[in-house]
Amino acid sequence: MVVGAGVGGLCAVRALSESFTHVTLVERDTVTTNGTPRRGVPQGAHVHSLTSRGATVLEEFFPGFIDELSAEGATVAEALGELDIVFFGSRLRRVPLDRVVQVSRPFLEDRLRDKVRALPNITFRHGMEAVGPVAGDGTRVTGVLLSRPGMPESGEVLDADLVVDAMGRAGRGATWLKALGYEKPSETRLGVDVGYASRRFRVAADAVRTDKGVLIGATPARPRGLVLTRQENDLWVLSQYGFGRRNHPPATHEEFLPYAQELLPVGAWETLQDAEPVTDVTAFTYPASVRRDFHRLRELPDGLLSTGDALCSLNPIYGAGMTVAALEAVALRACLADGTRDLPRRFYKAAARASYLPWLFSTMADRALPFVPGTRPVVARALAASFRATMRAASADAHVAAAVWNAVSLTGSPSALARPRVLASVLREWSPRTGSR
Ligand SMILES: Cc1cc2nc3c(=O)[nH]c(=O)nc-3n(C[C@H](O)[C@H](O)[C@H](O)COP(=O)(O)OP(=O)(O)OC[C@H]3O[C@@H](n4cnc5c(N)ncnc54)[C@H](O)[C@@H]3O)c2cc1C
């Protein structure tokens, strides 16, 4: 059984479908297919692009998936050729590298759900909430107590050989462990207090005067940024974000677009002037990146594991959450190929490896920003100096741009940034002046 039908849950179902005779997917929300964000995934109103690594995994799980998305109107943008990306104040050089899938979250999730539904051994139980685990002697989870949301009297126990918690960042799986008498995993948190505000627009193809995607990142001197992307079928989303309550973007119709003008390149600004808004402005607050260290627990019950945001929830401004959830499903499939003995421990080790670099990269980038609390100023200044020099080099040198992009999109190891050819370029940009500005 998988609980939670977000991207993490859907990928986990795909992984389990090869090793179990039957998989049941339990989801609290009822399904809507009208393209609007649902209650259990409020982040669905905001930009949700899929890195090329994530696209490759989904393609492996469902051959032909990306072409089908594209045929249905998804934007597949060539990175970096068709994207205007400014990191740490420098514009990345336009080198052709790989493809990024730009769609709204509901569009992606609907199509992924259809693929999962078409698997032969899956049952969907939508409109059912997982209330708590059932464990006979306490050493093995044997099922979950379910009920209709708000109707505890409708409770029923669904038995399962394995229960996968894909319930998102709230961390119910960790709480379930405690309820069963086990230790809760330790948590590493980085409080970022990022506020988002987003609005979707329709732009006729002949009115577009900008790249398929524009990403202007925050800098140590400016605690805000934005992303504008073409999604499916002439729909665009503008998501603005800011660190710290004072810098959360405005969520009123009147203020939202003017607030973006200072950051948007001219063509993007002009494109939005003629755009037709198709949604209200929606706000969302992301308080902290959280990693739960299940792999460090000495004792774990059989039959229960957590995946996706329940394991590791990354600052969304780096756009890697769905990819990490998909990579954890790949890890799960590989562990299952060796059977179910000691599965939770083997899975948590593999999943920790899958999320290690994305976590390291996103928390280091955050710690380079002086307004993110918890980093000593001297460390923040050193990190900022190195990011600034790297991005300056990436604006001029195709090799550095490729190394940066591959690290960000999880297609290559960040160790490429330490190659002599890249380092030499970065060091040329490094000076006491760049370090102190
Ligand atoms: C503002 C924002 C922007 C983002 N942008 C990007 C991006 O551009 N690219 C990217 O890759 N990632 C992005 N992410 C991250 C991405 O949304 C998640 O990492 C990804 O969805 C994986 O989450 P999940 O499936 O583990 O959990 P979720 O997507 O949160 O799904 C959890 C599911 O569990 C269900 N559920 C919860 N409790 C219960 C229960 N008790 N019983 C039954 N069902 C339950 C919920 O209804 C929901 O369907 C963004 C996140 C935010 C907040």
The ligand as an SDF file (V2000), in Angstrom:
LIG
                    3D

 53 58  0  0  0  0  0  0  0  0999 V2000
    5.9140   26.3440   -3.7030 C   0  0  0  0  0  0  0  0  0  0  0  0
    6.5610   25.0540   -4.1730 C   0  0  0  0  0  0  0  0  0  0  0  0
    7.0990   24.9740   -5.4410 C   0  0  0  0  0  0  0  0  0  0  0  0
    7.7200   23.8070   -5.8530 C   0  0  0  0  0  0  0  0  0  0  0  0
    8.2800   23.7520   -7.1010 N   0  0  0  0  0  0  0  0  0  0  0  0
    8.8820   22.6140   -7.5050 C   0  0  0  0  0  0  0  0  0  0  0  0
    9.4810   22.5370   -8.8070 C   0  0  0  0  0  0  0  0  0  0  0  0
    9.5020   23.4900   -9.5780 O   0  0  0  0  0  0  0  0  0  0  0  0
   10.0710   21.3570   -9.1580 N   0  0  0  0  0  0  0  0  0  0  0  0
   10.0950   20.2700   -8.3130 C   0  0  0  0  0  0  0  0  0  0  0  0
   10.6390   19.2290   -8.6830 O   0  0  0  0  0  0  0  0  0  0  0  0
    9.5360   20.3170   -7.0880 N   0  0  0  0  0  0  0  0  0  0  0  0
    8.9360   21.4490   -6.6650 C   0  0  0  0  0  0  0  0  0  0  0  0
    8.3670   21.4810   -5.4160 N   0  0  0  0  0  0  0  0  0  0  0  0
    8.4640   20.2840   -4.5240 C   0  0  0  0  0  0  0  0  0  0  0  0
    7.3930   19.2460   -4.8390 C   0  0  0  0  0  0  0  0  0  0  0  0
    6.0990   19.7910   -4.7030 O   0  0  0  0  0  0  0  0  0  0  0  0
    7.5340   18.0010   -3.9070 C   0  0  0  0  0  0  0  0  0  0  0  0
    8.8600   17.7460   -3.6270 O   0  0  0  0  0  0  0  0  0  0  0  0
    6.9300   16.7830   -4.5830 C   0  0  0  0  0  0  0  0  0  0  0  0
    5.5710   17.0170   -4.7810 O   0  0  0  0  0  0  0  0  0  0  0  0
    7.0840   15.4490   -3.8250 C   0  0  0  0  0  0  0  0  0  0  0  0
    6.1990   15.4260   -2.7960 O   0  0  0  0  0  0  0  0  0  0  0  0
    5.4200   14.1260   -2.2360 P   0  0  0  0  0  0  0  0  0  0  0  0
    4.7640   13.3550   -3.2990 O   0  0  0  0  0  0  0  0  0  0  0  0
    6.3470   13.4600   -1.3300 O   0  0  0  0  0  0  0  0  0  0  0  0
    4.3200   14.8970   -1.3650 O   0  0  0  0  0  0  0  0  0  0  0  0
    3.1150   15.7820   -1.8380 P   0  0  0  0  0  0  0  0  0  0  0  0
    3.2340   16.2170   -3.2360 O   0  0  0  0  0  0  0  0  0  0  0  0
    2.9700   16.8490   -0.7970 O   0  0  0  0  0  0  0  0  0  0  0  0
    1.8900   14.7610   -1.7610 O   0  0  0  0  0  0  0  0  0  0  0  0
    1.4400   14.2330   -0.5350 C   0  0  0  0  0  0  0  0  0  0  0  0
    0.0990   13.5560   -0.7700 C   0  0  0  0  0  0  0  0  0  0  0  0
   -0.2980   12.8560    0.4050 O   0  0  0  0  0  0  0  0  0  0  0  0
   -1.6860   13.0640    0.6320 C   0  0  0  0  0  0  0  0  0  0  0  0
   -1.9210   12.8390    2.0680 N   0  0  0  0  0  0  0  0  0  0  0  0
   -1.3960   13.5390    3.1030 C   0  0  0  0  0  0  0  0  0  0  0  0
   -1.8050   13.0230    4.2650 N   0  0  0  0  0  0  0  0  0  0  0  0
   -2.6000   11.9700    3.9690 C   0  0  0  0  0  0  0  0  0  0  0  0
   -3.3200   11.0180    4.7520 C   0  0  0  0  0  0  0  0  0  0  0  0
   -3.2810   11.0430    6.0990 N   0  0  0  0  0  0  0  0  0  0  0  0
   -4.0280   10.0630    4.1260 N   0  0  0  0  0  0  0  0  0  0  0  0
   -4.0630    9.9890    2.7660 C   0  0  0  0  0  0  0  0  0  0  0  0
   -3.4050   10.8710    1.9710 N   0  0  0  0  0  0  0  0  0  0  0  0
   -2.6710   11.8370    2.5630 C   0  0  0  0  0  0  0  0  0  0  0  0
   -1.9020   14.5180    0.1650 C   0  0  0  0  0  0  0  0  0  0  0  0
   -3.2620   14.7880   -0.0990 O   0  0  0  0  0  0  0  0  0  0  0  0
   -1.0270   14.5480   -1.0800 C   0  0  0  0  0  0  0  0  0  0  0  0
   -1.7260   14.1010   -2.2150 O   0  0  0  0  0  0  0  0  0  0  0  0
    7.7700   22.6780   -4.9790 C   0  0  0  0  0  0  0  0  0  0  0  0
    7.2110   22.7610   -3.6930 C   0  0  0  0  0  0  0  0  0  0  0  0
    6.6400   23.9420   -3.2730 C   0  0  0  0  0  0  0  0  0  0  0  0
    6.1170   24.0180   -1.8750 C   0  0  0  0  0  0  0  0  0  0  0  0
  1  2  1  0
  2  3  1  0
  2 52  2  0
  3  4  2  0
  4  5  1  0
  4 50  1  0
  5  6  2  0
  6  7  1  0
  6 13  1  0
  7  8  2  0
  7  9  1  0
  9 10  1  0
 10 11  2  0
 10 12  1  0
 12 13  2  0
 13 14  1  0
 14 15  1  0
 14 50  1  0
 15 16  1  0
 16 17  1  0
 16 18  1  0
 18 19  1  0
 18 20  1  0
 20 21  1  0
 20 22  1  0
 22 23  1  0
 23 24  1  0
 24 25  2  0
 24 26  1  0
 24 27  1  0
 27 28  1  0
 28 29  2  0
 28 30  1  0
 28 31  1  0
 31 32  1  0
 32 33  1  0
 33 34  1  0
 33 48  1  0
 34 35  1  0
 35 36  1  0
 35 46  1  0
 36 37  1  0
 36 45  1  0
 37 38  2  0
 38 39  1  0
 39 40  1  0
 39 45  2  0
 40 41  1  0
 40 42  2  0
 42 43  1  0
 43 44  2  0
 44 45  1  0
 46 47  1  0
 46 48  1  0
 48 49  1  0
 50 51  2  0
 51 52  1  0
 52 53  1  0
M  END
$$$$
